[in-house]
Amino acid sequence: DVKVTQSSRYLVKRTGEKVFLECVQDMDHENMFWYRQDPGLGLRLIYFSYDVKMKEKGDIPEGYSVSREKKERFSLILESASTNQTSMYLCASSVGPRQYFGPGTRLTVT
Amino acid sequence: AQKITQTQPGMFVQEKEAVTLDCTYDTSDPSYGLFWYKQPSSGEMIFLIYQGSYDQQNATEGRYSLNFQKARKSANLVISASQLGDSAMYFCAMREGVVAGGGADGLTFGKGTHLIIQP
């Protein structure tokens, strides 16, 4: 089975802190994605990567950056966390059409 | 304009009844893929079913089937013989260029339908 893991299920950070969300997949997938999920809005794509060191902006990249130094790991970085970044963050990976999701990280910024 | 529209924010259905969850989409790309995911209260996204735009037949996976009406740009999910464990959020999603593109682009999701199965 494909496994996508995320470093934390719950995270509480203060405004202005630098935040790292880590995602690891074990199936040698080329493509990795970061989404945020908010009630009533569904999931929205933040960034994705189709290869090591490659990244593309999604629909809502403002306030975020990403890093992919190894194929299995894709990190989402909040350079200076703000309260409007309180959300559920979901990582996914794919090699074909289907995306496999991690369990999500619920981030609260106070 | 929304690319994926799910018009039912919530639904209550009696156990063992069939359920249809609506999804309409908007794209000018002839090559695209349509997906349904289930998200129970635990939060994980569970893949249910996939339909490619060039697929001739409607996709089926066990109790799930996708009623694909290309001319209407409709991709409704049908769950036969609903069970209490089907209670969850359901999301319809699309990726454009999926057949030619190899899968690098992200999915566009609808806002979801909260399905509650009643005993």
Interface residues (C-beta under 8 A of the other chain):
Chain A: E30 N31 F33 Y35 G40 L41 G42 L43 R44 L45 F48 Y50 E56 G58 D59 M88 L90 A92 S94 V95 G96 P97 R98 Q99 Y100 F101 G102 P103 G104 R106
Chain B: I4 G33 F35 Y37 S42 G43 E44 M45 F47 Y50 G52 F91 A93 R95 V98 G102 G103 A104 D105 G106 L107 T108 F109 G110 K111 G112
